[in-house]
Amino acid sequence: MGAVRIIPTLAPLALVAALTAACGGGSSSGGSTDDSTIHGASSGFEVRPVFARYAPGVPFGPEVPQALVQVMQNQACPMTAQIIDGYLMECDAGKTVYALQNPIVSGSVESATAMQIGHKNIWYVEVGLDSSTASKLAAEVPSMTGEQLAFTYGGTVLTSIAIDSSFHPTHFAITGDYDQSSATKLASQLK
């Protein structure tokens, strides 16, 4: 049996967004939108705040509404990204289900290169964002320390990170269960 984990620092934001929407304020905690409507996945690159995620063996807190826990447990990865219960549900390659908020940044990948770790058959993809996308992301993240962001492409979560002071918005690594062939394929899809 798996578990859903809510990102603790996002719980207050979710509560404020829900209260604002209920009061007719029309604002969103998603950063780049001007309404409370969740936006579906695009065919390009996006950075979205993570509200919760479901993966076998990952503990979750009491802040996750039980209805959302049940919805996430019933998703089968891989899946087509879809809006469920006010969140965009997407999977990553490791079959983790993410409940995502509206994107804070949408943009372009400037470079993507398959890289080998040491002399083993372990690979990752090094990704560089174009300057405009990196600038937008750099403007958004200073107030997001401790929050988790998902980097998505074409309706799939590529990777997720917790923002800390060492985060650099111009480049990041996508790690996972990649060999040379799968890392090279992902790199070419991102370019």
C-alpha positions as CSV (number, residue, x, y, z in Angstrom):
1,M,0.0,0.0,0.0
2,G,1.4,3.4,-0.9
3,A,1.1,6.7,0.7
4,V,0.5,10.3,-0.2
5,R,2.8,13.0,1.1
6,I,1.7,16.7,1.2
7,I,4.4,19.3,1.0
8,P,4.0,20.9,4.4
9,T,4.8,24.5,3.3
10,L,2.1,24.4,0.6
11,A,-0.7,23.5,3.0
12,P,-1.2,27.1,4.2
13,L,-1.1,28.3,0.6
14,A,-3.7,25.7,-0.4
15,L,-6.0,26.8,2.4
16,V,-5.6,30.5,1.5
17,A,-6.3,29.6,-2.2
18,A,-9.4,27.6,-1.2
19,L,-10.7,30.3,1.0
20,T,-10.1,33.0,-1.6
21,A,-11.8,31.0,-4.3
22,A,-14.8,30.3,-1.9
23,C,-15.1,34.0,-1.2
24,G,-15.0,34.9,-4.9
25,G,-11.6,36.6,-4.8
26,G,-10.6,35.0,-8.1
27,S,-6.9,34.7,-7.3
28,S,-4.7,31.7,-7.3
29,S,-1.6,30.5,-5.5
30,G,-0.2,29.3,-8.8
31,G,1.8,32.4,-9.5
32,S,1.3,32.9,-13.2
33,T,-2.5,32.8,-13.5
34,D,-5.1,35.3,-12.6
35,D,-7.9,32.9,-11.6
36,S,-8.4,29.9,-9.5
37,T,-9.1,27.5,-12.4
38,I,-6.4,24.8,-12.7
39,H,-4.7,24.8,-16.1
40,G,-4.1,21.4,-17.8
41,A,-0.7,20.2,-19.0
42,S,0.9,21.9,-22.0
43,S,2.9,20.1,-24.6
44,G,6.0,22.1,-23.5
45,F,8.1,22.7,-20.4
46,E,6.5,23.9,-17.2
47,V,7.5,24.3,-13.5
48,R,4.6,23.7,-11.1
49,P,4.3,23.7,-7.3
50,V,3.6,20.2,-5.9
51,F,0.7,20.0,-3.5
52,A,1.0,16.3,-2.8
53,R,2.4,13.1,-4.3
54,Y,1.6,9.5,-4.0
55,A,4.2,6.7,-4.1
56,P,4.3,3.3,-2.4
57,G,6.0,3.6,1.0
58,V,6.2,7.4,1.2
59,P,4.5,8.6,4.5
60,F,2.0,11.4,4.3
61,G,0.7,13.9,6.8
62,P,-2.9,14.4,8.1
63,E,-3.1,17.6,6.0
64,V,-4.0,15.6,2.8
65,P,-7.7,15.4,2.4
66,Q,-8.7,11.7,2.5
67,A,-10.7,12.1,-0.8
68,L,-7.5,13.3,-2.5
69,V,-5.5,10.4,-1.0
70,Q,-8.0,7.9,-2.5
71,V,-8.0,9.6,-5.9
72,M,-4.2,9.5,-6.1
73,Q,-4.0,5.9,-4.9
74,N,-6.4,4.9,-7.8
75,Q,-4.3,6.5,-10.5
76,A,-2.2,4.1,-12.7
77,C,1.1,5.2,-14.1
78,P,1.8,5.9,-16.9
79,M,-1.3,8.1,-17.3
80,T,-2.5,10.9,-19.5
81,A,-2.3,14.1,-17.4
82,Q,-5.7,15.1,-16.2
83,I,-7.4,17.6,-13.9
84,I,-8.9,15.8,-10.9
85,D,-10.3,17.4,-7.7
86,G,-8.8,20.8,-8.6
87,Y,-5.2,19.5,-9.2
88,L,-3.4,18.5,-12.3
89,M,-2.5,14.8,-11.9
90,E,0.7,13.7,-13.6
91,C,3.1,10.8,-13.2
92,D,6.9,10.5,-13.3
93,A,8.9,7.7,-14.7
94,G,9.1,6.1,-11.3
95,K,5.3,5.8,-11.2
96,T,4.8,8.5,-8.5
97,V,1.5,10.4,-8.9
98,Y,1.7,14.2,-8.4
99,A,-1.1,16.6,-7.6
100,L,0.2,19.8,-9.1
101,Q,-0.9,23.5,-9.0
102,N,-0.8,26.0,-11.9
103,P,2.5,26.6,-13.5
104,I,4.7,29.4,-12.2
105,V,6.8,29.2,-15.3
106,S,6.3,27.9,-18.9
107,G,9.1,28.1,-21.4
108,S,11.8,26.4,-23.4
109,V,14.7,24.0,-22.8
110,E,17.9,25.4,-24.4
111,S,20.0,22.3,-24.0
112,A,19.6,18.7,-22.9
113,T,22.5,16.3,-22.7
114,A,22.7,12.6,-21.7
115,M,25.5,12.2,-19.2
116,Q,27.1,9.1,-17.6
117,I,27.7,8.8,-13.8
118,G,31.2,7.5,-13.3
119,H,32.1,4.3,-15.3
120,K,28.8,2.6,-14.5
121,N,25.7,2.2,-16.8
122,I,23.9,4.9,-14.8
123,W,22.9,8.0,-16.8
124,Y,21.1,11.3,-16.2
125,V,20.0,14.2,-18.4
126,E,21.6,17.6,-17.8
127,V,19.1,20.3,-18.8
128,G,19.7,24.0,-19.5
129,L,16.8,26.5,-19.7
130,D,16.7,29.3,-22.2
131,S,17.6,32.7,-20.6
132,S,14.0,34.0,-20.6
133,T,12.6,30.9,-18.8
134,A,15.5,30.9,-16.4
135,S,14.9,34.6,-15.6
136,K,11.2,34.0,-14.9
137,L,12.0,31.1,-12.7
138,A,14.7,33.0,-10.8
139,A,12.2,35.8,-10.1
140,E,9.7,33.2,-8.6
141,V,11.9,31.0,-6.4
142,P,13.4,33.4,-3.8
143,S,10.2,33.2,-1.7
144,M,9.7,29.5,-2.2
145,T,12.5,28.0,0.0
146,G,11.3,24.7,1.3
147,E,8.6,24.2,-1.3
148,Q,8.7,21.4,-3.8
149,L,8.6,22.1,-7.5
150,A,7.9,19.7,-10.4
151,F,9.6,20.2,-13.7
152,T,7.2,18.8,-16.3
153,Y,7.3,18.3,-20.1
154,G,4.4,17.2,-22.2
155,G,2.2,16.1,-19.4
156,T,4.9,14.1,-17.5
157,V,6.9,15.0,-14.4
158,L,10.6,14.8,-15.3
159,T,11.9,15.5,-11.8
160,S,10.9,17.3,-8.7
161,I,13.1,19.2,-6.2
162,A,12.8,21.0,-2.9
163,I,13.9,24.6,-3.3
164,D,16.9,25.6,-1.2
165,S,19.5,28.4,-1.3
166,S,21.7,26.3,-3.7
167,F,19.0,26.0,-6.4
168,H,20.2,27.5,-9.7
169,P,17.4,28.2,-12.2
170,T,19.4,28.0,-15.4
171,H,20.1,24.2,-15.2
172,F,19.1,21.0,-13.4
173,A,19.6,17.3,-13.7
174,I,16.9,14.7,-14.4
175,T,17.9,11.5,-12.6
176,G,16.1,8.2,-12.5
177,D,16.5,4.6,-13.9
178,Y,18.2,5.7,-17.1
179,D,20.6,3.8,-19.3
180,Q,22.4,5.5,-22.2
181,S,19.6,4.8,-24.7
182,S,16.8,6.1,-22.5
183,A,18.8,9.2,-21.3
184,T,19.7,10.0,-24.9
185,K,16.1,9.6,-26.0
186,L,14.8,11.9,-23.3
187,A,17.5,14.5,-24.1
188,S,16.5,14.6,-27.8
189,Q,12.8,14.9,-26.9
190,L,13.5,17.9,-24.7
191,K,15.5,19.8,-27.3
